[in-house]
Amino acid sequence: MIELAVTFYALAFPFFDRIPFLDRMFSRGISFVDLTVLWVNFLAISIAAFYTRRAAVRADPRVRPLFGAITALAVFYAAAYLLLIMVPLDVAVWGSVLRGFSIIVWPLVWVGPAVCAVKTFESDHARLEDEVPST
């Protein structure tokens, strides 16, 4: 299976045989599908880092710190994926290290934006009720 993936790369993309880390990736037992998933995750996290950085700079000042923290985590995860792609690391050890960071990621990335959105909405709604007389 590994040989088939290497052959596919060599036939489909002639310049790939010049990329030394691909031989190391396949010799470590990382399949074509796993390599594709790693690259897609890296690209998706990089895009997330770009847009959360924009939000950290341009968004409502009340939510900028949250987006700044999410940007830092996205950059960390992008670097971790790139490290796994480029350096011969044990995938199990790499995964267990990143699992430890999930304690930070879950509340910050998944819960934080929802909490900030609700608090911002409630604050804006209360301010509008104070400013606009009820009929």
Secondary structure, 3 states (H helix, E strand, C coil): CHHHHHHHHHHHCHHHHHCHHHHHHHHCCCCHHHHHHHHHHHHHHHHHHHHHHHHHHHCCCCCHHHHHHHHHHHHHHHHHHHHHHHCCCCHHHHHHHHHHHHHHHHHHHHHHHHHHHHHHHHHHHHHHHHHCCCC
